[in-house]
Amino acid sequence: MNTSNIKKGLIVLGLASCMLRVYAHARTQDDLKETYQAATVVSVTKVPTTGDYAYDVGIRLGCTLYVARYKSANDYVPLPVNDQVDVRVGNDSIVARVSDQRIEMPLVKSEGIADKSCASQPESVSEVIPAGTILPVRLDSALQSGKSQPGEIVKATVMQDVHLGNGDMLRKGSLVTGHVLQASNLGKESDQALLSFQFDQVRLDNRDIPITTVLRTLASEAEVLAATPKPASPDYPDDQTQIGGDEISYGQGGPVTVGPEVVGANTSQGVVGHFITDLVTECRGVTNGNTSPQAFWLFSVDACGTYGFGDAKIVHAGRGDPVGQAIVASNRTLKISSGSGMLLRVVQSGPDKRNVRD
């Protein structure tokens, strides 16, 4: 091979290498543009077809409603209404991640959402979620002493609309995220199994709001299922006992009672009630004068501690130092499965978080 051909070959290789770097950079930029974001399934509507079953799935992402077409051969949609999903939106399709599935669907339409929650809001709010607000959540992550790792992400879903005052609302289906602090089993260094975690932020419309919370109540998946209404008919569900013992009367709007005292009302999403403020426990009620009705979901208004976890106890709820860190302990291996329920009480929130004391 002569010198001229060698030079030409080197030039071609150099150009190819340069093009590969440019392509890799462009691909990386495209990937960054198409990162997954948390969204909520708001509707699933069957579409009459002559072939496979088809559904229009409404997905709310921030202040935009996307409608995508899902086709199924077995009349099943793995995207239940009110479920939180991670999505990636393209020009003509939307990709949803559900558990281990990656579901790609063609877009039918997209439109802006015209409600108060999507109005422009100030960048800095000293207290976005009032101190004392209860967040009723269902755990989407599984935790286990000895297996969960410090730093591991913990996710939960808000299970009932939460009124924040001034007409604002944290919607059912909003994502709450946090992380594991410690997970240790019985051993030479400890006479108990421990799980410690904290929640760091909640997704409010299209913003991630920093929060600090107290773990008021923890219930197992079995307790949650037992307290979930099983209606005898759409209009008149059976009497139901809440986690903690409150009784719900027949029908939506029926009273919730503790003994002879009416403490709240049943709604289509769960109980709305008031704190019982004379609790002499870690769960005692109002913070900074917040006397607004609270969302208790499937829990009694005086529910406190753990339900369905044997001897497991909340040994540190997060009220005192270290504030916001919850510690649950047991004399045996401790498992908190996905589907478990919690009542979190907000201590402080927002970009200008302030320390709040009872």
C-alpha positions in Angstrom: 0.0 0.0 0.0 1.5 3.4 -1.0 1.7 6.4 1.3 -1.1 8.2 -0.4 -3.6 5.4 0.3 -2.5 5.2 3.9 -3.2 8.9 4.4 -6.6 8.6 2.7 -7.4 5.6 5.0 -6.4 7.6 8.1 -8.6 10.5 7.0 -11.6 8.3 6.5 -11.1 6.7 10.0 -10.8 10.1 11.6 -14.0 11.3 10.0 -15.9 8.1 11.0 -14.7 8.5 14.6 -15.8 12.1 14.6 -19.2 11.2 13.2 -19.6 8.5 15.9 -18.9 11.0 18.6 -21.4 13.5 17.1 -24.0 10.7 16.9 -23.4 9.5 20.4 -23.8 13.1 21.7 -27.0 13.6 19.8 -28.3 10.3 21.0 -27.5 11.3 24.6 -29.3 14.6 24.1 -32.3 12.8 22.7 -32.3 10.5 25.7 -32.2 13.4 28.1 -35.1 15.0 26.3 -37.1 11.8 26.6 -36.6 11.0 30.2 -39.5 9.4 32.1 -41.7 11.5 34.2 -44.4 10.7 36.9 -47.9 10.9 35.6 -51.4 9.7 36.6 -53.9 7.5 34.8 -57.2 9.5 34.9 -59.5 7.5 32.6 -59.8 4.2 30.7 -62.5 4.2 28.0 -63.4 1.2 25.9 -63.4 1.9 22.1 -65.8 -0.2 20.0 -63.8 -2.1 17.3 -64.2 -5.1 15.1 -60.8 -6.6 15.9 -58.9 -6.6 19.1 -60.1 -4.8 22.2 -59.1 -1.2 22.3 -59.1 1.5 25.0 -58.4 5.2 25.1 -56.3 5.8 28.2 -56.2 9.3 29.6 -52.9 10.2 31.3 -52.3 13.4 33.1 -48.7 14.7 33.1 -48.4 18.1 34.8 -51.0 20.3 33.2 -51.5 18.3 30.0 -53.9 15.5 29.4 -52.7 12.9 26.9 -55.0 10.3 25.4 -53.3 7.2 24.0 -54.8 4.1 22.4 -54.1 0.7 24.1 -55.0 -2.5 22.2 -55.5 -5.8 23.9 -56.3 -9.3 22.7 -57.7 -10.4 26.1 -59.9 -7.4 27.2 -57.4 -6.3 29.9 -55.7 -3.0 30.5 -52.7 -2.9 32.9 -53.2 0.8 33.6 -55.9 1.2 36.3 -57.5 4.6 36.9 -55.7 6.7 39.6 -52.5 4.6 39.3 -49.2 6.5 39.2 -47.0 5.6 36.1 -43.8 6.8 34.7 -44.2 8.0 31.1 -42.2 9.3 28.2 -44.0 11.4 25.6 -42.9 11.4 21.9 -44.2 13.3 18.9 -46.8 10.6 18.1 -46.6 8.1 20.9 -46.4 7.7 24.6 -44.4 5.0 26.5 -45.6 4.0 30.0 -43.5 1.9 32.5 -45.7 -0.3 34.7 -43.8 -2.7 37.0 -41.5 -4.5 34.6 -43.6 -3.7 31.5 -42.8 -1.1 28.9 -46.1 -0.2 27.1 -45.9 2.0 23.9 -49.2 3.4 22.7 -50.0 5.8 19.8 -51.2 9.2 20.8 -54.8 10.1 20.0 -54.7 13.7 21.3 -53.3 16.0 23.9 -54.8 19.0 25.5 -54.1 21.5 28.3 -55.9 21.1 31.6 -57.9 24.2 32.5 -58.3 24.0 36.3 -57.1 26.1 39.2 -54.2 23.8 40.0 -52.6 24.6 36.6 -52.7 28.3 37.0 -49.4 30.1 37.2 -48.0 30.0 40.8 -45.3 31.9 42.6 -41.8 30.4 42.5 -41.3 30.7 46.2 -44.0 29.7 48.7 -43.1 29.7 52.4 -45.5 26.9 53.2 -47.1 25.0 50.2 -48.7 22.3 52.3 -49.8 23.6 55.7 -48.2 22.1 58.7 -50.4 19.5 60.3 -51.8 18.2 57.0 -52.4 14.5 56.8 -51.2 12.6 53.7 -52.9 9.2 53.4 -50.6 7.1 51.3 -50.2 3.5 50.0 -46.7 2.2 49.8 -45.5 1.3 46.3 -42.2 0.0 47.5 -41.4 -3.1 49.6 -39.1 -2.7 52.6 -37.4 -5.4 54.6 -34.9 -5.4 57.5 -31.6 -6.8 56.4 -32.4 -6.5 52.7 -33.3 -2.9 52.0 -30.3 -0.7 51.4 -29.5 2.8 52.8 -30.3 5.3 50.0 -32.9 3.0 48.3 -35.8 5.0 46.9 -39.2 4.6 48.6 -42.3 5.5 46.7 -45.9 6.0 47.9 -49.2 7.1 46.3 -51.6 9.6 47.9 -54.9 7.7 48.1 -57.4 10.6 48.6 -57.7 14.2 47.5 -56.1 16.4 50.2 -57.5 20.0 50.6 -54.7 22.5 51.3 -56.8 25.6 51.9 -57.4 28.6 49.6 -59.0 26.2 47.1 -55.8 24.3 46.4 -55.7 20.5 46.4 -53.2 17.7 46.4 -54.8 15.2 44.1 -55.3 11.5 44.7 -52.6 9.6 42.8 -49.9 12.1 43.6 -46.5 10.6 44.1 -44.6 10.9 47.4 -40.9 9.8 47.4 -38.3 9.3 50.1 -35.4 7.0 50.9 -34.2 4.2 53.3 -31.9 5.3 56.1 -31.3 2.0 57.8 -32.4 -1.7 57.5 -30.9 -4.2 59.9 -31.9 -7.6 61.2 -31.5 -9.1 64.6 -27.9 -9.8 65.4 -24.9 -9.3 67.7 -25.1 -5.5 67.3 -28.9 -5.2 67.8 -31.6 -7.1 69.8 -34.3 -5.9 67.3 -34.8 -5.7 63.6 -35.0 -2.1 62.4 -36.3 -0.2 59.4 -35.7 3.6 59.2 -36.8 5.8 56.4 -38.0 9.3 55.6 -40.1 11.0 52.9 -38.5 13.9 51.1 -40.9 15.3 48.5 -44.4 15.2 47.0 -45.5 15.8 43.5 -48.0 18.7 43.5 -49.3 19.3 39.9 -46.1 19.9 38.0 -43.8 20.7 40.9 -41.8 18.6 43.4 -42.4 20.1 46.8 -39.9 19.3 49.6 -41.6 18.0 52.7 -40.8 16.7 56.2 -43.3 14.3 57.7 -44.1 12.4 60.9 -45.2 8.7 60.5 -48.5 8.8 62.4 -49.8 5.3 61.5 -48.6 2.2 59.6 -51.0 -0.6 58.5 -50.1 -3.9 56.7 -51.5 -4.7 53.3 -53.9 -7.2 54.9 -55.3 -4.5 57.2 -55.7 -2.2 54.2 -57.6 -4.9 52.2 -59.8 -5.7 55.2 -60.8 -2.0 55.5 -61.4 -1.4 51.8 -65.2 -1.1 51.2 -66.8 -4.1 49.4 -70.1 -2.6 48.3 -73.2 -4.8 48.3 -74.4 -2.4 45.6 -73.0 0.8 44.1 -75.4 3.0 46.2 -75.3 1.2 49.5 -71.9 -0.3 50.6 -71.8 -2.5 53.6 -71.0 -1.0 57.0 -67.2 -0.8 57.2 -64.8 -0.7 60.1 -61.8 1.6 59.6 -58.2 0.7 60.5 -58.3 1.8 64.1 -62.0 1.0 64.9 -64.2 3.8 63.6 -67.5 2.7 62.1 -68.8 4.0 58.8 -72.6 4.1 58.2 -74.3 3.1 54.9 -73.7 5.1 51.8 -71.5 8.0 50.7 -71.8 10.9 53.1 -72.6 8.7 56.1 -71.2 9.7 59.4 -68.1 8.3 61.0 -68.3 7.7 64.7 -66.1 7.1 67.7 -68.5 5.8 70.3 -71.4 8.3 70.3 -69.3 11.1 68.8 -69.5 11.9 65.1 -66.0 12.8 64.0 -66.2 12.8 60.2 -68.0 11.7 57.0 -67.5 9.0 54.5 -66.8 10.1 50.9 -66.2 8.1 47.6 -62.5 8.2 48.3 -62.4 7.7 52.0 -63.0 9.5 55.3 -62.8 13.2 55.8 -62.7 14.1 59.5 -61.1 16.2 62.3 -58.2 15.4 64.6 -59.0 14.2 68.0 -56.8 16.8 69.8 -56.7 15.3 73.3 -54.6 12.2 72.3 -51.8 11.8 74.8 -49.6 10.0 72.3 -47.0 10.5 69.6 -50.0 11.0 67.3 -51.4 14.0 69.1 -53.3 16.2 66.8 -53.0 19.8 65.5 -49.8 21.5 64.4 -49.7 25.3 64.3 -53.5 25.7 64.7 -54.4 23.6 61.6 -58.0 22.7 62.4 -59.0 22.0 58.8 -60.8 18.7 58.0 -58.3 16.0 57.0 -58.2 13.1 54.6 -57.9 9.8 56.6 -58.7 7.4 53.7 -59.3 4.0 55.4 -58.0 5.0 58.8 -59.8 6.1 62.0 -59.3 9.7 63.0 -57.6 8.5 66.2 -55.6 5.7 64.5 -52.1 5.7 66.0 -49.1 3.3 65.7 -49.0 0.0 63.8 -51.7 -2.4 62.7 -51.1 -5.9 61.3 -47.4 -6.1 62.0 -47.4 -8.3 65.2 -45.0 -6.8 67.8 -43.6 -4.2 65.4 -43.8 -0.6 66.8 -43.0 2.9 65.6 -40.2 3.7 68.0 -39.5 7.1 66.5 -42.2 8.8 64.5 -40.0 11.8 63.4 -41.5 14.4 65.7 -38.3 15.0 67.6 -34.6 14.9 66.5 -33.9 13.6 64.0 -37.1 15.3 62.7 -38.7 13.5 59.8 -37.0 10.2 60.3 -39.3 7.2 61.1 -38.0 4.1 62.8 -40.0 0.9 63.0 -38.7 -2.0 65.2 -39.6 -5.6 65.7 -38.3 -8.7 67.6 -38.3 -10.6 64.3 -37.6 -10.0 60.6 -39.6 -6.9 59.6 -41.3 -6.7 56.3 -43.4 -3.8 55.1 -44.9 -4.9 51.8 -46.0 -2.7 48.9 -49.7 -2.1 49.4 -49.3 -1.2 53.1 -50.9 2.0 54.2 -49.6 5.0 56.1 -50.8 8.3 57.5 -48.0 10.9 57.2 -48.4 14.2 59.0 -46.6 17.1 57.4 -44.3 19.1 59.7 -42.9 21.5 57.1 -43.0 21.9 53.3 -41.9 24.2 50.5 -38.7 25.7 49.2 -38.6 28.0 52.2 -39.2 25.2 54.8 -39.5 26.5 58.3 -39.1 24.5 61.5 -42.5 23.8 63.1 -43.2 22.7 66.6 -46.4 21.3 68.2 
